[in-house]
Amino acid sequence: ELLQYTDNPSEYLAKADVLVDFDAPFKDDVYISSKVINYLTVEKPIFSLTPENSPTSKLLESCKQTIVVSNYEEDMVYDGLIKAHLLSTQNLDYDERKKIIESYNVKNIVTNLLQKIK
């Protein structure tokens, strides 16, 4: 099914079995995909394709129950997609994501910055 443009992408996220995030394949990448931060708030398994030791892989390493992280090796990608799809058939507990979600909450970021400035 070809997805049409929408002002409300959450409707597509709700229909998805797995949310897929592709990180840039740069060895020394310093960025985290904003999409993966948004995905963390959706109670769906995430498949993240990202280089080893990237900021994204380090961020997600504590969420092994609901997130599958793979580098760009063909076998790992295939196995990771299969694992992520299998997760979508299970009743998962997404609480492991709460700490990351809270750390990227704008209010918490501003509060922490203000505390450091004082």
DSSP file with accessible surface (Angstrom, degrees, kcal/mol):
  #  RESIDUE AA STRUCTURE BP1 BP2  ACC     N-H-->O    O-->H-N    N-H-->O    O-->H-N    TCO  KAPPA ALPHA  PHI   PSI    X-CA   Y-CA   Z-CA
    1    1 A E              0   0  200      0, 0.0     2,-0.5     0, 0.0     0, 0.0   0.000 360.0 360.0 360.0 127.8    0.0    0.0    0.0
    2    2 A L        -     0   0  146      1,-0.0     2,-0.4     0, 0.0     0, 0.0  -0.734 360.0-133.1 -83.4 125.3    1.4    3.4   -1.0
    3    3 A L        -     0   0   95     -2,-0.5     2,-0.2     1,-0.0     3,-0.1  -0.646  15.9-141.1 -84.8 134.6    0.9    5.8    1.9
    4    4 A Q        -     0   0  129     -2,-0.4    -1,-0.0     1,-0.1     0, 0.0  -0.513  33.3 -82.9 -88.1 159.4   -0.5    9.2    1.1
    5    5 A Y        -     0   0  192     -2,-0.2     2,-0.3     2,-0.0    -1,-0.1  -0.297  53.0-179.0 -59.0 143.1    0.7   12.5    2.6
    6    6 A T        -     0   0   31     -3,-0.1    -3,-0.0     1,-0.1    -1,-0.0  -0.994  38.2-145.7-145.1 148.8   -0.9   13.3    6.0
    7    7 A D  S    S+     0   0  138     -2,-0.3     3,-0.1     1,-0.2    -1,-0.1   0.493 100.9  57.0 -82.7  -7.3   -0.7   16.0    8.5
    8    8 A N    >   +     0   0   77      1,-0.1     3,-1.6     2,-0.0     4,-0.4  -0.713  59.0 170.8-126.5  78.8   -1.1   13.4   11.2
    9    9 A P  T >>  +     0   0   80      0, 0.0     4,-2.1     0, 0.0     3,-0.9   0.727  69.0  79.8 -64.4 -16.5    1.7   10.7   10.8
   10   10 A S  H 3> S+     0   0   66      1,-0.3     4,-2.3     2,-0.2     5,-0.2   0.814  83.9  62.2 -62.1 -26.4    0.6    9.2   14.1
   11   11 A E  H <> S+     0   0   78     -3,-1.6     4,-1.0     1,-0.2    -1,-0.3   0.890 107.0  44.0 -65.5 -36.9   -2.2    7.4   12.3
   12   12 A Y  H <> S+     0   0   49     -3,-0.9     4,-1.2    -4,-0.4    -2,-0.2   0.883 111.2  53.6 -73.2 -38.3    0.4    5.5   10.2
   13   13 A L  H  < S+     0   0   39     -4,-2.1     3,-0.4     1,-0.2    -2,-0.2   0.901 106.3  53.5 -61.8 -39.3    2.5    4.8   13.2
   14   14 A A  H  < S+     0   0   64     -4,-2.3    -1,-0.2     1,-0.2    -2,-0.2   0.831 110.0  47.6 -65.5 -30.7   -0.5    3.3   14.9
   15   15 A K  H  < S+     0   0  140     -4,-1.0    -1,-0.2    -5,-0.2    -2,-0.2   0.692  93.0 100.7 -82.1 -19.3   -1.1    0.9   12.0
   16   16 A A     <  -     0   0   27     -4,-1.2     3,-0.1    -3,-0.4    -3,-0.0  -0.306  58.8-155.0 -71.2 148.7    2.5   -0.2   11.7
   17   17 A D  S    S+     0   0   98      1,-0.3     2,-0.4    27,-0.1    -1,-0.1   0.832  85.9  13.1 -82.3 -40.7    3.8   -3.5   13.0
   18   18 A V  S    S-     0   0   30     26,-0.1     2,-0.5    69,-0.0    -1,-0.3  -0.997  71.4-135.7-138.6 139.6    7.4   -2.2   13.4
   19   19 A L  E     -a   46   0A   5     26,-2.8    28,-3.1    -2,-0.4     2,-0.5  -0.851  24.4-153.5 -96.3 130.3    8.8    1.3   13.3
   20   20 A V  E     -a   47   0A  43     -2,-0.5     2,-0.5    26,-0.2    28,-0.2  -0.906  11.4-172.2-113.2 129.1   12.0    1.5   11.2
   21   21 A D  E     -a   48   0A   0     26,-2.8    28,-3.2    -2,-0.5     2,-0.6  -0.980   6.3-161.3-120.5 123.5   14.7    4.1   11.7
   22   22 A F  E     -a   49   0A 126     -2,-0.5     2,-0.2    26,-0.2    28,-0.2  -0.934   9.7-161.3-105.2 117.4   17.6    4.4    9.3
   23   23 A D        -     0   0   11     26,-3.5     9,-0.1    -2,-0.6    -2,-0.0  -0.597  35.7 -88.0 -88.8 157.6   20.6    6.2   10.6
   24   24 A A        -     0   0   33     -2,-0.2     2,-1.2     1,-0.1     5,-0.1  -0.402  36.7-125.2 -63.4 138.7   23.3    7.7    8.4
   25   25 A P        +     0   0   89      0, 0.0     2,-0.5     0, 0.0    -1,-0.1  -0.130  63.4 135.2 -83.1  43.4   26.0    5.1    7.6
   26   26 A F    >   -     0   0  131     -2,-1.2     3,-1.3     1,-0.1    -2,-0.0  -0.808  53.4-142.9 -96.1 132.9   28.8    7.3    8.9
   27   27 A K  T 3  S+     0   0  181     -2,-0.5    -1,-0.1     1,-0.3    -3,-0.0   0.887 100.1  33.6 -59.6 -44.6   31.5    5.8   11.1
   28   28 A D  T 3  S+     0   0  136     26,-0.1    -1,-0.3     2,-0.0    25,-0.0  -0.146  83.1 159.4-108.4  39.0   31.9    8.8   13.3
   29   29 A D    <   -     0   0   24     -3,-1.3     0, 0.0    -5,-0.1     0, 0.0  -0.297  23.1-171.1 -61.2 143.8   28.4   10.1   13.2
   30   30 A V        +     0   0  107     24,-0.1     2,-0.3    25,-0.1    -1,-0.1   0.358  54.0  92.0-116.7   2.5   27.5   12.5   16.1
   31   31 A Y        -     0   0  170     -7,-0.1     2,-0.5     0, 0.0    25,-0.4  -0.708  58.2-148.6-105.6 153.2   23.8   12.8   15.5
   32   32 A I        -     0   0   50     -2,-0.3     2,-0.1    23,-0.1    -2,-0.0  -0.964  34.9-109.9-113.2 131.9   20.7   10.9   16.8
   33   33 A S     >  -     0   0   24     -2,-0.5     4,-1.2     1,-0.2     3,-0.3  -0.377  15.3-146.0 -61.4 129.3   17.8   10.7   14.5
   34   34 A S  H  > S+     0   0   91      1,-0.2     4,-2.0     2,-0.2     5,-0.2   0.817  98.9  64.6 -66.1 -26.4   14.9   12.8   15.7
   35   35 A K  H  > S+     0   0   78      1,-0.2     4,-2.7     2,-0.2    -1,-0.2   0.915  98.3  51.9 -62.5 -41.2   12.6   10.2   14.3
   36   36 A V  H  > S+     0   0    0     -3,-0.3     4,-1.6     1,-0.2    -1,-0.2   0.883 106.4  54.3 -66.4 -33.5   13.9    7.6   16.7
   37   37 A I  H  X S+     0   0   36     -4,-1.2     4,-0.5     1,-0.2    -1,-0.2   0.934 111.6  44.8 -63.9 -42.5   13.2    9.9   19.6
   38   38 A N  H >< S+     0   0  102     -4,-2.0     3,-1.2     1,-0.2     4,-0.3   0.901 109.2  56.8 -65.6 -40.8    9.6   10.3   18.4
   39   39 A Y  H >< S+     0   0   29     -4,-2.7     3,-1.9     1,-0.3     5,-0.3   0.823  92.9  69.5 -60.1 -33.6    9.3    6.5   17.9
   40   40 A L  H 3< S+     0   0    5     -4,-1.6    -1,-0.3     1,-0.3    -2,-0.2   0.800  95.2  55.1 -57.7 -26.9   10.2    5.9   21.5
   41   41 A T  T << S+     0   0   91     -3,-1.2     2,-0.5    -4,-0.5    -1,-0.3   0.567  92.9  83.7 -84.4  -7.8    6.9    7.3   22.6
   42   42 A V  S <  S-     0   0   30     -3,-1.9     2,-2.5    -4,-0.3   -23,-0.1  -0.830  83.5-128.9 -98.8 129.6    4.9    4.9   20.3
   43   43 A E  S    S+     0   0  137     -2,-0.5    49,-0.1     2,-0.0    -3,-0.1  -0.421  72.6 105.8 -80.4  70.2    4.3    1.5   21.8
   44   44 A K  S    S-     0   0   49     -2,-2.5   -26,-0.1    -5,-0.3    -2,-0.1  -0.979  79.4 -94.4-139.3 150.1    5.6   -0.4   18.8
   45   45 A P        -     0   0    2      0, 0.0   -26,-2.8     0, 0.0     2,-0.4  -0.344  40.8-143.4 -61.8 149.0    8.8   -2.4   18.3
   46   46 A I  E     -ab  19  67A   0     20,-1.8    22,-3.1   -28,-0.2     2,-0.6  -0.960  11.3-160.6-118.4 135.2   11.6   -0.3   16.7
   47   47 A F  E     -ab  20  68A   2    -28,-3.1   -26,-2.8    -2,-0.4     2,-0.6  -0.973  15.5-167.7-110.4 117.7   14.1   -1.6   14.2
   48   48 A S  E     -ab  21  69A   0     20,-3.1    22,-2.8    -2,-0.6     2,-0.7  -0.931  10.7-162.3-113.4 118.2   17.1    0.8   14.2
   49   49 A L  E     +ab  22  70A  10    -28,-3.2   -26,-3.5    -2,-0.6    22,-0.2  -0.876  36.7 140.0 -98.3 110.1   19.6    0.5   11.4
   50   50 A T        -     0   0    1     20,-2.9     3,-0.1    -2,-0.7    -2,-0.1  -0.992  54.6 -91.1-152.2 149.2   22.7    2.4   12.7
   51   51 A P    >   -     0   0   15      0, 0.0     3,-1.6     0, 0.0     6,-0.3  -0.260  57.1 -86.7 -61.8 153.7   26.5    2.0   12.7
   52   52 A E  T 3  S+     0   0  127      1,-0.3     6,-0.0     5,-0.1    18,-0.0  -0.328 112.9  10.3 -58.2 140.9   28.1    0.2   15.6
   53   53 A N  T 3  S+     0   0  119      1,-0.2    -1,-0.3    -3,-0.1   -26,-0.0   0.678  92.9 149.0  61.5  20.1   28.9    2.5   18.5
   54   54 A S    <>  -     0   0    4     -3,-1.6     4,-2.4     1,-0.1     5,-0.2  -0.365  65.2-105.6 -73.9 163.0   26.9    5.3   17.0
   55   55 A P  H  > S+     0   0   34      0, 0.0     4,-2.3     0, 0.0     5,-0.1   0.902 122.9  51.8 -55.2 -38.1   25.1    7.8   19.3
   56   56 A T  H  > S+     0   0    0    -25,-0.4     4,-2.3     2,-0.2     5,-0.2   0.936 108.5  48.6 -66.0 -46.0   21.8    6.0   18.4
   57   57 A S  H  > S+     0   0   18     -6,-0.3     4,-0.8     1,-0.2    -1,-0.2   0.904 113.3  48.2 -62.9 -37.5   23.1    2.5   19.2
   58   58 A K  H  < S+     0   0  117     -4,-2.4     3,-0.5     1,-0.2     4,-0.3   0.898 111.0  51.1 -68.3 -39.0   24.4    3.8   22.5
   59   59 A L  H  < S+     0   0   30     -4,-2.3     3,-0.5    -5,-0.2    -2,-0.2   0.902 116.0  40.6 -62.5 -41.0   21.1    5.5   23.3
   60   60 A L  H >< S+     0   0    2     -4,-2.3     3,-2.3     1,-0.2    -1,-0.2   0.505  83.9  99.3 -90.1  -3.8   19.0    2.4   22.6
   61   61 A E  T 3< S+     0   0  121     -4,-0.8     3,-0.3    -3,-0.5    -1,-0.2   0.747  79.6  56.6 -61.6 -20.9   21.3   -0.2   24.2
   62   62 A S  T 3  S+     0   0   77     -3,-0.5    -1,-0.3    -4,-0.3     3,-0.2   0.474  96.4  68.1 -87.1   0.9   19.2   -0.3   27.4
   63   63 A C    X>  +     0   0    0     -3,-2.3     4,-1.5     1,-0.2     3,-0.7  -0.339  52.0 139.3-117.1  52.3   16.0   -1.2   25.5
   64   64 A K  T 34  +     0   0  141     -3,-0.3    -1,-0.2     1,-0.2    -2,-0.1   0.653  65.8  62.3 -73.5 -13.9   16.7   -4.7   24.2
   65   65 A Q  T 34 S+     0   0  133     -3,-0.2    -1,-0.2     1,-0.1    -2,-0.1   0.779 120.7  18.1 -82.6 -25.9   13.2   -6.0   24.9
   66   66 A T  T <4 S+     0   0    0     -3,-0.7   -20,-1.8     1,-0.1     2,-0.4   0.431 118.5  62.4-125.1  -2.7   11.4   -3.6   22.5
   67   67 A I  E  <  -b   46   0A   6     -4,-1.5     2,-0.5   -22,-0.2   -20,-0.2  -0.993  57.4-158.5-132.5 134.1   14.1   -2.4   20.2
   68   68 A V  E     -b   47   0A  11    -22,-3.1   -20,-3.1    -2,-0.4     2,-0.5  -0.955  12.4-163.8-110.5 124.1   16.3   -4.2   17.7
   69   69 A V  E     +b   48   0A  53     -2,-0.5     2,-0.3   -22,-0.2   -20,-0.2  -0.917  12.3 174.6-110.5 132.9   19.5   -2.4   16.7
   70   70 A S  E     -b   49   0A   2    -22,-2.8   -20,-2.9    -2,-0.5     2,-0.1  -0.985  22.8-140.4-135.5 145.9   21.4   -3.6   13.7
   71   71 A N        -     0   0   14     -2,-0.3   -23,-0.0   -22,-0.2     0, 0.0  -0.196  48.0 -85.1 -86.6-165.8   24.5   -2.3   11.8
   72   72 A Y  S    S+     0   0   90     -2,-0.1     2,-0.3     4,-0.1   -23,-0.0   0.356  83.5 124.2 -90.9   9.0   24.6   -2.4    8.0
   73   73 A E     >  -     0   0  115      1,-0.1     4,-2.4     2,-0.0     3,-0.4  -0.529  65.9-129.3 -69.9 132.4   25.8   -6.0    7.6
   74   74 A E  H  > S+     0   0  163     -2,-0.3     4,-2.4     1,-0.3     5,-0.2   0.868 105.0  48.2 -53.0 -46.4   23.3   -7.8    5.4
   75   75 A D  H  > S+     0   0  121      1,-0.2     4,-2.7     2,-0.2    -1,-0.3   0.892 112.0  50.0 -64.3 -38.8   22.8  -10.8    7.7
   76   76 A M  H  > S+     0   0   77     -3,-0.4     4,-2.6     2,-0.2    -1,-0.2   0.885 109.9  51.0 -67.5 -37.8   22.3   -8.6   10.7
   77   77 A V  H  X S+     0   0   34     -4,-2.4     4,-2.5     2,-0.2     5,-0.2   0.957 113.0  45.2 -63.3 -48.8   19.8   -6.5    8.9
   78   78 A Y  H  X S+     0   0  149     -4,-2.4     4,-2.2     1,-0.2    -2,-0.2   0.954 116.3  44.8 -60.0 -51.3   17.8   -9.5    7.8
   79   79 A D  H  X S+     0   0  102     -4,-2.7     4,-2.6     1,-0.2    -1,-0.2   0.886 113.0  52.5 -61.1 -39.1   17.9  -11.1   11.3
   80   80 A G  H  X S+     0   0    6     -4,-2.6     4,-2.8    -5,-0.2    -1,-0.2   0.899 108.2  49.2 -65.3 -41.3   17.1   -7.8   12.9
   81   81 A L  H  X S+     0   0   77     -4,-2.5     4,-2.4     2,-0.2    -1,-0.2   0.911 112.0  49.0 -64.6 -40.6   14.0   -7.3   10.7
   82   82 A I  H  X S+     0   0   80     -4,-2.2     4,-2.5    -5,-0.2    -2,-0.2   0.943 113.0  47.4 -62.4 -46.7   12.8  -10.8   11.5
   83   83 A K  H  X S+     0   0  110     -4,-2.6     4,-2.2     1,-0.2    -2,-0.2   0.922 111.7  50.2 -61.8 -43.6   13.3  -10.3   15.2
   84   84 A A  H  X S+     0   0    0     -4,-2.8     4,-1.4     1,-0.2    -1,-0.2   0.910 110.3  50.1 -62.8 -40.8   11.6   -6.9   15.2
   85   85 A H  H  < S+     0   0   96     -4,-2.4     4,-0.5     1,-0.2     3,-0.3   0.921 108.9  52.0 -64.4 -40.2    8.6   -8.5   13.3
   86   86 A L  H >< S+     0   0   94     -4,-2.5     3,-1.4     1,-0.2     4,-0.2   0.888 105.1  56.3 -62.5 -37.7    8.4  -11.3   15.9
   87   87 A L  H >< S+     0   0   15     -4,-2.2     3,-1.9     1,-0.3    -1,-0.2   0.869  97.7  63.3 -59.9 -34.1    8.4   -8.7   18.7
   88   88 A S  T 3< S+     0   0   33     -4,-1.4    -1,-0.3    -3,-0.3    -2,-0.2   0.685  98.6  55.3 -67.3 -14.5    5.3   -7.1   17.0
   89   89 A T  T <  S+     0   0  100     -3,-1.4    -1,-0.3    -4,-0.5     2,-0.2   0.438  99.1  79.8 -94.3  -1.3    3.4  -10.4   17.7
   90   90 A Q  S <  S-     0   0  109     -3,-1.9     2,-1.1    -4,-0.2    -3,-0.0  -0.688  86.8-112.5-106.9 160.0    4.1  -10.3   21.4
   91   91 A N        -     0   0  167     -2,-0.2     2,-0.2     2,-0.0    -3,-0.1  -0.778  49.1-167.5 -89.1  98.3    2.6   -8.4   24.3
   92   92 A L        -     0   0   26     -2,-1.1     2,-0.7    -5,-0.1   -26,-0.1  -0.582  24.3-134.5 -95.6 152.7    5.6   -6.1   25.2
   93   93 A D    >   -     0   0  106     -2,-0.2     3,-0.6     1,-0.1   -28,-0.1  -0.914  16.7-171.1-102.1 114.7    6.2   -3.9   28.2
   94   94 A Y  G >   +     0   0   31     -2,-0.7     3,-1.9     1,-0.2     4,-0.3   0.316  56.4 106.4 -92.1  10.1    7.5   -0.6   26.9
   95   95 A D  G >   +     0   0   81      1,-0.3     3,-1.8     2,-0.2     4,-0.4   0.768  63.5  75.3 -61.0 -24.5    8.5    0.8   30.3
   96   96 A E  G <  S+     0   0   49     -3,-0.6     4,-0.3     1,-0.3    -1,-0.3   0.719  91.9  56.6 -62.2 -15.7   12.2    0.3   29.5
   97   97 A R  G <> S+     0   0    1     -3,-1.9     4,-2.5     1,-0.2     3,-0.3   0.613  80.8  89.5 -88.5 -13.8   11.9    3.3   27.3
   98   98 A K  H <> S+     0   0  110     -3,-1.8     4,-2.8    -4,-0.3     5,-0.2   0.869  83.1  53.2 -57.0 -42.2   10.7    5.7   30.0
   99   99 A K  H  > S+     0   0  175     -4,-0.4     4,-1.9    -3,-0.3    -1,-0.2   0.916 112.4  44.6 -62.7 -41.9   14.1    6.9   31.1
  100  100 A I  H  > S+     0   0   11     -4,-0.3     4,-1.3    -3,-0.3    -1,-0.2   0.938 113.0  51.0 -66.9 -44.6   15.2    7.8   27.6
  101  101 A I  H >< S+     0   0   58     -4,-2.5     3,-0.6     1,-0.2     4,-0.4   0.931 111.3  48.3 -58.6 -44.9   11.8    9.6   26.9
  102  102 A E  H >< S+     0   0  112     -4,-2.8     3,-1.0     1,-0.2    -1,-0.2   0.881 107.1  55.5 -64.7 -37.0   12.1   11.6   30.1
  103  103 A S  H 3< S+     0   0   60     -4,-1.9    -1,-0.2     1,-0.2    -2,-0.2   0.759 111.4  44.7 -69.8 -21.8   15.7   12.6   29.3
  104  104 A Y  T << S+     0   0   88     -4,-1.3     2,-0.3    -3,-0.6    -1,-0.2   0.361  82.6 120.3-102.5   6.3   14.6   14.0   26.0
  105  105 A N    <>  -     0   0   73     -3,-1.0     4,-2.4    -4,-0.4     5,-0.2  -0.541  65.7-135.6 -69.4 128.3   11.5   15.8   27.3
  106  106 A V  H  > S+     0   0  110     -2,-0.3     4,-2.7     1,-0.2     5,-0.2   0.895 103.1  52.9 -56.9 -42.3   12.0   19.5   26.6
  107  107 A K  H  > S+     0   0  156      1,-0.2     4,-2.5     2,-0.2    -1,-0.2   0.925 111.1  46.7 -61.7 -42.8   10.8   20.6   30.0
  108  108 A N  H  > S+     0   0   61      2,-0.2     4,-2.5     1,-0.2    -1,-0.2   0.887 111.5  51.5 -67.1 -38.1   13.4   18.3   31.7
  109  109 A I  H  X S+     0   0   66     -4,-2.4     4,-2.4     2,-0.2    -2,-0.2   0.946 111.9  46.1 -63.1 -46.2   16.2   19.5   29.3
  110  110 A V  H  X S+     0   0   70     -4,-2.7     4,-2.8     1,-0.2     5,-0.2   0.928 112.2  51.1 -63.7 -43.6   15.4   23.1   30.1
  111  111 A T  H  X S+     0   0   58     -4,-2.5     4,-2.1    -5,-0.2    -1,-0.2   0.932 111.4  47.7 -59.6 -45.4   15.2   22.4   33.9
  112  112 A N  H  X S+     0   0   80     -4,-2.5     4,-1.8     1,-0.2    -1,-0.2   0.898 112.1  49.4 -64.0 -40.8   18.6   20.6   33.8
  113  113 A L  H  X S+     0   0  100     -4,-2.4     4,-1.9     1,-0.2    -2,-0.2   0.921 110.0  50.7 -64.2 -43.3   20.2   23.4   31.8
  114  114 A L  H  X S+     0   0   90     -4,-2.8     4,-1.8     1,-0.2    -2,-0.2   0.890 108.9  52.2 -62.3 -38.6   18.9   26.1   34.2
  115  115 A Q  H  < S+     0   0  127     -4,-2.1    -1,-0.2    -5,-0.2    -2,-0.2   0.887 110.0  48.7 -64.6 -37.1   20.2   24.1   37.2
  116  116 A K  H  < S+     0   0  175     -4,-1.8    -1,-0.2     1,-0.2    -2,-0.2   0.832 109.8  52.1 -72.4 -31.2   23.7   24.0   35.5
  117  117 A I  H  <        0   0  136     -4,-1.9    -1,-0.2    -5,-0.1    -2,-0.2   0.861 360.0 360.0 -72.4 -36.2   23.7   27.7   34.8
  118  118 A K     <        0   0  207     -4,-1.8    -3,-0.0    -5,-0.2    -4,-0.0  -0.059 360.0 360.0 -66.0 360.0   22.8   28.7   38.4
